[in-house]
Amino acid sequence: MNPRVMIMKVAKFGGSSLADASQIKKVCDILLSDKSRRFLVVSAPGKRYKSDIKVTDLLIALAEARLAGKSGEKELHAVLKRYEEIASELGATEVITTIASNLRELSDADRSSPGKFIDALKAAGEDNCARLVAAYLSATGHSAYYCNPQDAGLVLTSDFGKAHVLPESYANLATLSEREGICVFPGFFGYSPEGDVVTFSRGGSDITGAILAASINATVYENWTDVDNVYAVNPSLVKNPFPIHEITYDEMRELAYAGFSVLHEEALYPAYLKGIPVHIRNTNNPSADGTKIVCKHDNYDSLVTGIAGEKGFCTLTMSKYLMNKEVGFLMKVLKIIADEDVSIEHVPSGIDSITIVIRSNELTAEKERRIVERISLELHVDEISVKRNLSIVMIVGEAMAKTVGTTARAASALSKAGINLEIINQGASEISVMFGVRDEYCNYAVRELYKEFFTK
């Protein structure tokens, strides 16, 4: 029997979609408009207006106050006030007693392990939002239930603030598809094998939604946010950017690497493994088509799917005559870098030279000194240098692999704009080209590439 005969959708809503009572009503209207939306994953309430503070940040402030030995009453009151205002407007005030009790219990918990304490309080934003939304749905006559991640079996590694899902979670969560009613599931956190609350990195509710979608073999994973589409470039850099209607997992992964922040970078993997489409949609404009993230393109809207740039890289470049004849040279270089617990981003190379691209925050001054010293002494290179303040700018698109001259066209556009290229590297799959430029040219380079590929 095909596990997808029954249509089931997982709908995850971000913090801006849950910021106040009116937004939560929108969410529930969207949810109830399609009976196949049986799973709702919620973030913590976000900003109601530009200068507002997210509930997660209020909870972090509470945790920090308690860890500093303060009462935390002011911070606790600020969190409770947000939930009370929402519950009152929704007519679901009975849940406030439970929320208040939960928050006070967490605030008064043992603080001997700061990471454990902070994670438990941070997770309370999503956890209590799920309680509140489930209570509102029930109060309006709909069959809905709050789902505790521990009871459901979402088991994560014991890494506070940066946990990863453990394999047994998928089989545990699969049983939820057998339950009746709407499952309201809090995002962002799960439980360690020891029974402690552990969170993903910030923005991790996207990951929760993808894990749940993969577990129940969802037909689609809907990720609701506050924009109509994913765009070909950061909207803050270009007016009226080109909307992307369809993008593949591989394209999204490449763009996310260069700072294309649409989903949490780990969120696509569970859906990718099961081949589940991800649909980005707008809570405030549910009739918009949105953007679908799929395994393969049905059609191409443009030669280049997206352009992104990110600052904060550096290069370690070394040269040695007849390097290519020295068996194991690159392996020795990588071993020295690995000994310093530094991860590598790219390795462009020539016959007698190698450039290692590293994120600047990984290569501290002390690690740089030790790495340069060891490579010089142990591998007897002719020259070695480190260049900082570099940005990675990428053009990505599967149609590029079928088109001659895209890289030359991009390089020419940057050259005409007066931007010197420190690095050019094309991925083996030919769906992306990476350019290294000085940090001060990052946004300028993105705009010039956008002009080249989308405005001519």
C-alpha positions in Angstrom: 0.0 0.0 0.0 1.3 3.4 -0.9 1.9 5.4 2.3 0.9 8.6 0.6 -2.6 7.5 -0.6 -4.0 9.5 2.4 -3.2 13.2 1.8 -1.6 14.7 4.9 0.0 18.1 5.1 2.3 19.5 7.8 1.9 23.3 8.2 4.6 25.2 10.1 4.0 28.8 11.0 6.7 31.2 11.9 6.8 33.8 14.8 5.4 36.7 12.7 2.4 34.5 11.9 1.7 33.9 15.6 2.7 37.3 17.0 -0.8 38.2 18.3 -4.4 37.0 18.5 -5.4 38.3 15.0 -2.5 36.5 13.4 -3.3 33.3 15.3 -6.9 33.5 14.0 -5.5 33.8 10.4 -3.3 30.7 11.1 -6.3 28.7 12.3 -8.5 29.9 9.3 -5.8 28.7 6.9 -5.4 25.4 8.8 -9.2 24.7 8.9 -9.6 25.6 5.2 -8.0 22.3 4.2 -8.9 19.1 6.0 -5.6 17.5 5.0 -3.7 20.0 7.2 -3.7 17.8 10.2 -0.4 18.8 11.7 0.4 22.3 12.8 3.9 23.2 14.0 4.2 26.5 15.8 7.0 28.9 16.6 7.0 31.2 19.6 5.1 34.5 19.1 7.3 36.9 17.1 7.4 40.7 16.7 4.0 42.5 16.5 5.8 45.6 15.1 9.4 46.6 14.2 10.6 47.6 17.6 8.8 44.8 19.4 10.7 41.9 21.2 10.2 38.3 20.3 9.0 36.0 23.0 12.1 33.9 22.6 14.3 36.9 23.3 12.1 37.7 26.4 12.7 34.2 27.6 16.4 34.4 27.1 16.4 37.7 29.1 14.6 35.9 31.9 17.1 33.0 31.8 20.0 35.4 31.9 18.5 37.3 34.8 18.0 34.2 36.9 21.5 33.0 36.1 22.8 36.3 37.3 21.1 35.8 40.6 18.3 38.2 40.1 14.6 37.5 40.8 13.6 37.7 37.1 10.1 38.9 38.1 10.2 41.8 35.6 11.2 39.5 32.8 8.7 36.8 33.7 5.9 39.3 33.8 6.8 40.5 30.3 6.5 37.0 28.9 3.3 36.2 30.8 1.8 39.5 29.7 2.2 38.5 26.0 0.5 35.2 26.5 -2.3 36.7 28.6 -3.0 39.4 26.0 -3.2 36.8 23.2 -5.3 34.4 25.3 -7.7 37.1 26.3 -8.4 38.2 22.8 -8.8 34.6 21.6 -11.2 33.8 24.4 -9.0 31.0 25.7 -8.1 32.4 29.1 -8.4 29.0 30.9 -5.0 28.0 29.4 -3.1 30.9 31.1 -3.0 29.1 34.5 -1.1 26.2 32.9 1.2 28.6 31.0 1.9 30.7 34.1 2.6 27.6 36.2 4.9 26.2 33.5 6.9 29.4 33.2 7.3 29.9 36.9 8.4 26.3 37.4 11.0 26.6 34.7 12.2 29.9 36.1 12.7 28.4 39.5 14.4 25.2 38.2 18.0 24.2 39.0 20.5 26.5 37.4 23.7 24.5 38.0 23.9 23.7 34.3 23.4 27.0 32.4 23.0 25.4 29.0 20.3 23.1 30.2 18.5 25.9 32.1 18.5 28.3 29.1 17.3 25.6 26.7 14.4 24.7 28.9 13.3 28.3 29.1 13.9 29.1 25.5 11.7 26.1 24.4 8.8 27.4 26.6 8.0 30.0 23.9 7.0 27.3 21.3 5.7 24.9 23.9 3.2 27.4 25.4 2.3 28.8 22.1 1.2 25.2 21.1 -0.8 24.9 24.2 -2.5 28.2 23.5 -3.3 27.5 19.9 -4.7 24.0 20.7 -6.8 25.6 23.4 -8.2 28.1 21.0 -9.0 25.5 18.4 -10.8 23.4 21.0 -12.7 26.4 22.3 -14.0 27.1 18.8 -15.4 23.6 18.5 -12.6 21.8 16.6 -10.9 18.6 17.4 -7.3 19.6 18.3 -4.7 18.5 20.8 -1.4 19.8 22.1 1.4 17.3 21.5 4.3 17.2 23.9 7.5 16.3 22.0 8.7 14.0 24.7 5.4 12.0 24.7 5.6 11.9 20.9 9.1 10.6 20.9 11.1 13.4 19.4 14.6 12.5 20.6 17.6 14.8 20.0 21.3 14.7 20.8 22.3 16.1 24.2 23.8 19.3 22.7 22.1 22.3 24.3 21.4 25.0 21.8 22.5 23.0 18.8 20.9 19.6 19.0 20.3 17.2 16.1 17.6 14.6 15.6 18.2 11.0 16.5 17.1 8.3 14.0 14.5 6.7 16.3 12.5 9.9 16.3 11.0 9.2 12.8 9.5 5.8 13.8 8.2 7.3 17.1 6.5 10.3 15.4 5.0 8.2 12.6 2.4 6.9 15.1 0.9 10.4 15.2 -0.7 9.8 11.8 -3.0 7.3 13.4 -4.5 9.9 15.9 -7.7 11.8 15.1 -7.9 15.5 15.2 -5.4 18.3 14.6 -2.0 17.8 16.2 -0.5 21.1 17.4 3.2 20.5 17.8 5.7 23.0 19.3 8.7 23.6 17.1 12.4 24.2 18.0 13.0 21.6 20.7 12.8 18.0 21.7 14.2 15.8 24.5 17.6 14.2 25.0 17.9 10.5 25.8 18.4 11.6 29.4 15.0 13.4 29.4 16.3 17.0 29.2 14.8 19.7 27.0 17.2 20.4 24.2 16.8 23.0 21.4 17.9 23.2 17.8 19.9 26.2 16.8 17.9 29.5 16.5 15.1 29.2 13.9 14.9 25.5 14.4 11.1 25.2 14.2 11.7 24.8 10.5 13.6 21.6 11.3 10.8 20.3 13.6 8.3 20.7 10.7 10.5 18.8 8.3 11.1 16.0 10.8 7.4 15.6 11.4 6.6 15.7 7.7 9.2 13.0 7.0 7.9 10.9 9.9 4.3 10.8 8.7 5.1 10.7 5.0 3.4 14.0 4.4 2.2 14.9 0.9 3.7 18.3 1.3 5.4 20.3 4.1 4.0 23.9 4.1 6.2 26.5 5.7 4.2 29.7 6.2 5.9 33.0 6.7 5.4 36.7 5.8 6.4 36.9 2.2 4.7 35.8 -1.0 7.7 34.1 -2.5 11.3 33.2 -2.2 13.1 35.7 -4.4 16.1 35.4 -6.7 18.0 37.9 -4.5 17.7 39.5 -1.1 14.8 42.0 -1.3 16.7 44.5 0.7 19.3 44.8 -2.1 17.1 45.0 -5.1 13.6 46.6 -5.7 10.9 44.2 -6.8 13.2 41.2 -7.1 12.3 38.3 -9.4 10.1 35.8 -7.6 11.1 32.1 -7.7 8.2 29.8 -8.2 10.1 26.6 -8.1 13.5 25.7 -6.8 15.2 22.3 -6.2 16.6 21.1 -2.9 20.1 21.2 -4.4 19.7 24.8 -5.5 18.4 25.9 -2.2 21.2 24.2 -0.3 23.8 26.0 -2.5 22.1 29.4 -1.9 21.6 28.8 1.8 25.4 28.3 2.1 25.9 31.9 0.8 23.5 33.4 3.2 20.2 32.8 1.4 18.1 32.8 4.6 14.7 31.4 3.8 14.6 28.2 5.9 17.0 27.0 8.6 19.8 25.3 6.7 19.2 21.9 8.3 15.4 22.0 7.6 15.5 20.6 4.1 17.3 17.4 4.8 14.5 15.3 6.4 12.1 16.4 3.6 14.8 15.7 1.0 15.3 12.2 2.2 11.7 11.3 1.7 11.3 13.5 -1.4 8.6 15.6 0.2 8.0 19.0 -1.5 8.3 22.0 0.7 5.9 24.9 -0.1 6.8 28.4 1.2 3.6 30.5 1.6 2.4 33.8 3.0 0.1 33.8 6.1 -1.0 37.3 5.2 -1.7 36.4 1.6 -2.7 32.7 1.5 -4.0 33.0 -2.1 -0.4 33.7 -3.4 1.2 30.8 -5.2 4.3 30.8 -3.1 7.5 28.9 -3.8 7.9 25.2 -4.1 11.1 23.4 -3.2 11.2 20.1 -5.2 13.5 17.3 -6.2 13.5 18.2 -9.9 12.4 21.2 -11.9 9.2 20.9 -14.0 10.3 24.1 -15.7 12.8 26.8 -15.5 11.8 30.4 -14.9 15.3 31.7 -15.6 18.8 30.7 -16.4 20.0 31.6 -12.9 17.6 30.6 -10.1 19.2 32.8 -7.3 22.1 34.9 -6.3 23.4 35.3 -2.8 26.4 36.7 -1.0 27.9 36.3 2.5 30.7 38.0 4.3 33.1 36.6 6.8 35.5 34.3 5.0 39.3 34.0 4.7 41.7 32.1 2.5 44.8 30.1 3.3 46.9 29.9 0.1 50.1 27.9 -0.3 52.4 27.2 -3.2 55.2 24.6 -3.8 56.9 23.8 -7.0 55.9 20.3 -8.2 53.2 20.0 -5.6 51.2 17.9 -7.9 53.9 15.2 -7.9 53.9 14.9 -4.1 51.6 12.1 -3.2 49.4 12.9 -0.2 50.3 16.6 0.0 46.7 17.8 0.2 45.8 15.1 2.8 48.6 16.4 5.0 47.4 20.0 4.7 43.8 18.9 5.6 45.1 16.9 8.6 46.9 19.9 10.0 43.8 22.0 9.7 41.6 19.3 11.2 44.0 19.0 14.2 42.9 22.6 15.0 39.2 21.7 14.8 38.7 24.1 11.8 36.2 23.1 9.1 36.9 23.8 5.4 34.5 25.4 3.0 36.2 25.1 -0.4 39.5 24.0 -1.9 40.2 25.6 -5.2 43.6 24.4 -6.6 46.2 24.8 -9.3 49.1 22.6 -10.4 51.5 24.0 -7.8 49.1 25.9 -5.4 46.2 25.3 -3.1 43.7 27.7 -1.6 41.7 26.7 1.4 38.5 28.8 2.1 37.6 29.0 5.8 35.0 31.0 7.7 36.9 33.8 9.5 35.4 33.1 12.9 36.8 29.5 12.8 40.4 30.6 12.1 41.4 32.5 15.2 44.7 34.4 15.3 46.2 31.6 17.4 45.0 28.8 15.2 46.2 30.7 12.1 49.7 31.0 13.7 49.9 27.3 14.5 48.6 26.1 11.1 50.9 28.4 9.1 53.8 27.3 11.2 53.2 23.6 10.8 52.5 23.8 7.1 55.7 25.8 6.6 57.9 23.4 8.7 56.4 20.1 7.9 55.5 20.5 4.3 58.3 22.9 3.2 56.0 25.1 1.1 57.6 27.9 -0.9 55.0 30.5 0.1 52.0 30.6 2.4 49.6 33.5 3.1 46.3 34.2 4.8 43.9 36.8 3.3 40.9 37.9 5.4 37.8 40.1 4.9 36.5 38.1 2.0 33.0 37.4 0.9 31.5 34.5 -1.0 29.1 35.4 -3.8 27.2 32.6 -5.6 25.1 32.3 -8.7 23.0 29.1 -8.6 20.8 27.4 -11.2 20.4 24.0 -12.6 19.7 25.5 -16.1 23.3 26.7 -16.0 24.6 23.2 -16.5 22.9 23.1 -19.9 24.1 26.6 -21.0 27.5 27.6 -22.4 29.2 30.7 -21.1 27.4 31.5 -17.9 30.6 31.7 -15.8 32.3 34.0 -18.4 29.2 36.2 -18.5 29.1 36.6 -14.7 32.9 37.2 -14.5 32.6 39.8 -17.3 29.8 41.6 -15.5 31.8 41.8 -12.3 34.9 42.9 -14.2 33.0 45.7 -15.9 31.7 46.8 -12.5 35.3 47.2 -11.3 35.2 44.2 -8.9 38.4 42.2 -8.6 37.9 38.5 -8.2 40.0 36.8 -5.5 38.5 33.3 -6.2 36.5 31.6 -8.9 35.2 28.1 -8.2 32.6 26.1 -10.1 30.9 23.2 -8.4 31.3 19.7 -9.9 27.5 19.5 -10.5 27.8 22.8 -12.6 24.7 24.2 -10.9 26.7 26.9 -9.0 29.6 29.2 -9.4 31.3 30.8 -6.5 33.2 34.1 -6.6 35.4 35.4 -3.8 35.4 39.2 -3.5 36.5 41.7 -0.8 33.9 42.2 1.9 33.2 45.8 0.8 32.1 44.6 -2.6 29.8 41.8 -1.4 26.4 43.5 -1.8 27.6 45.5 -4.9 28.6 42.2 -6.6 25.2 40.6 -5.9 23.4 43.6 -7.4 25.6 43.6 -10.5 25.1 39.9 -11.1 21.3 40.4 -10.6 21.4 43.2 -13.1 23.2 40.9 -15.6 20.9 37.9 -15.3 17.5 39.4 -14.5 17.2 42.9 -15.9 18.5 42.5 -19.5 
